[in-house]
Amino acid sequence: MKVHLHEHETGYRIFLYIFYACAVIMTSITVFGIYAMSQEWLEKGTYVMGEVLVKTEFPYNHFAKLTTWLFFSSIIGWYCVTRIGWKKTVQIPSWRMSLLQLMLAGFSAICLYEVMYNFMILNAQITAGILDGKVPDIDSLTIAYPDPTRPWNLIFATKMFLAALIISSHALYLSTRPRKQEHELNA
């Protein structure tokens, strides 16, 4: 597999078109989520962050939920960016790259903590529901954190932080690999 793609190659254009498709998917889902959440806020005076994305299936019932589409498109979109945007990283000075690596390491650690925390809370709520004799509606489980008046859907929180963990860890990995020099860009 060729590591570095150039603008004139077919593979570059494929990654670029897939990135654009992922960007459209992510933007559409985000706009829909904000719109639905604001409607819920106006009607009820409260909302659950991400719940509408967990409960909406697309393109038809019993297919993928919008959180799954958002998770998938963000990771695939990120991968496409790393394949087509590698030239931009060559020109980053080493001191900035060092700061970026520290930031990515911190962000990866925070995302790892959030994934583990949300997953443990999700498992605890499922187990507590089963102990009561019935299986809870997993898509409706929430956590009133960080603001008790604006809870988060646990499925949404877990998937979004998992995507952030994968992306930030991959970015950290890529930032530690040896980089090409500027004179090698056109090679």
C-alpha positions as CSV (number, residue, x, y, z in Angstrom):
1,M,0.0,0.0,0.0
2,K,1.3,3.4,-1.0
3,V,1.6,5.6,2.1
4,H,1.7,9.1,0.6
5,L,-0.8,10.1,-2.1
6,H,-0.4,13.0,-4.4
7,E,-3.2,15.2,-5.9
8,H,-2.9,13.7,-9.4
9,E,-3.4,10.1,-8.4
10,T,-6.8,8.3,-8.6
11,G,-6.5,7.1,-5.0
12,Y,-6.2,10.7,-3.8
13,R,-9.5,11.7,-5.5
14,I,-11.3,8.6,-4.1
15,F,-10.3,9.5,-0.5
16,L,-11.3,13.1,-1.2
17,Y,-14.7,12.2,-2.5
18,I,-15.3,9.8,0.4
19,F,-14.2,12.6,2.8
20,Y,-16.8,14.9,1.2
21,A,-19.5,12.3,1.6
22,C,-18.6,11.8,5.3
23,A,-18.6,15.6,5.8
24,V,-22.1,15.8,4.3
25,I,-23.3,12.9,6.5
26,M,-21.8,14.4,9.7
27,T,-23.1,17.9,8.9
28,S,-26.6,16.6,8.1
29,I,-26.8,14.5,11.3
30,T,-25.5,17.4,13.4
31,V,-28.0,19.9,12.0
32,F,-30.8,17.4,12.4
33,G,-29.7,16.7,16.0
34,I,-29.5,20.4,16.9
35,Y,-32.9,21.1,15.3
36,A,-34.6,18.2,17.1
37,M,-33.0,19.1,20.4
38,S,-34.1,22.7,20.1
39,Q,-37.6,21.6,19.3
40,E,-37.6,19.4,22.4
41,W,-36.3,22.3,24.5
42,L,-39.1,24.6,23.2
43,E,-41.8,21.9,23.8
44,K,-40.7,20.4,27.2
45,G,-38.2,23.0,28.6
46,T,-35.5,20.2,28.8
47,Y,-33.6,17.9,26.5
48,V,-31.5,14.8,26.6
49,M,-28.3,15.3,24.7
50,G,-28.1,12.9,21.7
51,E,-31.2,11.0,22.5
52,V,-32.9,11.8,19.1
53,L,-29.8,10.5,17.3
54,V,-29.9,7.2,19.2
55,K,-33.6,6.7,18.6
56,T,-33.7,7.7,14.9
57,E,-33.0,4.9,12.5
58,F,-31.9,5.6,8.9
59,P,-32.7,4.9,6.1
60,Y,-35.4,2.6,7.4
61,N,-36.6,1.0,10.6
62,H,-34.3,-1.6,12.2
63,F,-31.3,-0.4,10.3
64,A,-28.5,1.8,11.6
65,K,-29.2,4.6,14.0
66,L,-27.9,8.1,13.4
67,T,-25.3,7.8,16.2
68,T,-23.9,4.8,14.3
69,W,-23.8,6.8,11.0
70,L,-22.1,9.7,12.9
71,F,-19.6,7.4,14.5
72,F,-18.8,5.6,11.3
73,S,-18.5,8.7,9.1
74,S,-16.3,10.6,11.6
75,I,-13.8,7.8,11.7
76,I,-13.8,7.1,8.0
77,G,-13.6,10.9,7.3
78,W,-10.7,11.2,9.7
79,Y,-8.8,8.4,7.9
80,C,-9.4,10.1,4.5
81,V,-8.1,13.4,5.9
82,T,-4.9,11.6,7.1
83,R,-4.4,10.1,3.6
84,I,-5.0,13.3,1.6
85,G,-3.6,15.9,4.1
86,W,-0.2,14.5,4.9
87,K,1.7,17.3,3.1
88,K,0.4,19.9,5.5
89,T,2.1,18.2,8.4
90,V,5.6,18.2,6.8
91,Q,5.8,22.0,7.3
92,I,5.0,22.0,11.0
93,P,8.0,23.0,13.0
94,S,9.2,20.4,15.5
95,W,8.4,22.5,18.6
96,R,4.8,22.8,17.4
97,M,4.7,19.1,16.7
98,S,5.9,18.4,20.2
99,L,3.1,20.6,21.6
100,L,0.6,18.9,19.4
101,Q,1.7,15.5,20.6
102,L,1.3,16.6,24.2
103,M,-2.2,17.9,23.5
104,L,-3.1,14.6,21.6
105,A,-1.7,12.5,24.5
106,G,-3.9,14.5,27.0
107,F,-6.9,14.4,24.7
108,S,-6.5,10.6,24.2
109,A,-6.3,10.1,28.0
110,I,-9.4,12.2,28.6
111,C,-11.3,10.3,25.9
112,L,-10.2,7.0,27.3
113,Y,-11.4,8.0,30.7
114,E,-14.8,9.2,29.3
115,V,-15.3,6.0,27.3
116,M,-14.6,3.8,30.3
117,Y,-16.7,6.0,32.6
118,N,-19.7,6.1,30.3
119,F,-19.4,2.3,29.5
120,M,-19.3,1.5,33.2
121,I,-22.3,3.7,34.0
122,L,-24.2,2.1,31.0
123,N,-23.4,-1.4,32.2
124,A,-24.4,-0.5,35.8
125,Q,-27.7,0.9,34.7
126,I,-28.4,-2.1,32.5
127,T,-27.6,-4.5,35.4
128,A,-29.7,-2.5,37.8
129,G,-32.6,-2.7,35.4
130,I,-32.2,-6.4,34.9
131,L,-32.1,-6.9,38.7
132,D,-35.6,-5.3,38.9
133,G,-36.8,-8.1,36.6
134,K,-37.0,-6.4,33.3
135,V,-34.5,-5.5,30.6
136,P,-34.4,-1.7,30.4
137,D,-34.7,0.3,27.1
138,I,-31.0,0.7,26.6
139,D,-31.5,3.5,24.1
140,S,-33.2,5.6,26.8
141,L,-30.5,5.3,29.5
142,T,-29.1,8.7,30.5
143,I,-26.6,10.3,32.9
144,A,-27.2,13.6,34.5
145,Y,-23.6,14.7,34.1
146,P,-22.0,17.3,33.9
147,D,-25.3,19.3,34.3
148,P,-28.2,17.6,36.0
149,T,-30.7,19.7,34.0
150,R,-29.3,18.6,30.7
151,P,-28.6,14.8,30.8
152,W,-26.7,12.9,28.1
153,N,-27.9,9.7,26.5
154,L,-25.3,7.1,27.4
155,I,-25.2,5.3,24.0
156,F,-24.6,8.7,22.4
157,A,-21.9,9.7,24.9
158,T,-20.1,6.4,24.7
159,K,-20.0,6.3,20.8
160,M,-18.9,9.9,20.5
161,F,-16.1,9.6,23.0
162,L,-15.1,6.3,21.5
163,A,-14.8,8.0,18.1
164,A,-12.8,10.9,19.7
165,L,-10.5,8.3,21.4
166,I,-9.9,6.5,18.1
167,I,-9.2,9.7,16.2
168,S,-7.0,11.3,18.8
169,S,-5.0,8.1,19.4
170,H,-4.5,7.6,15.6
171,A,-3.4,11.3,15.3
172,L,-0.9,10.7,18.2
173,Y,0.4,7.6,16.5
174,L,0.8,9.5,13.1
175,S,2.5,12.4,14.8
176,T,5.2,10.2,16.3
177,R,6.1,8.5,13.0
178,P,9.1,9.9,11.0
179,R,8.0,12.6,8.7
180,K,9.2,13.4,5.2
181,Q,11.3,16.4,4.5
182,E,10.1,19.3,2.4
183,H,12.4,18.3,-0.5
184,E,10.8,14.9,-0.6
185,L,7.2,16.3,-1.1
186,N,7.3,16.0,-4.9
187,A,8.9,12.6,-5.0
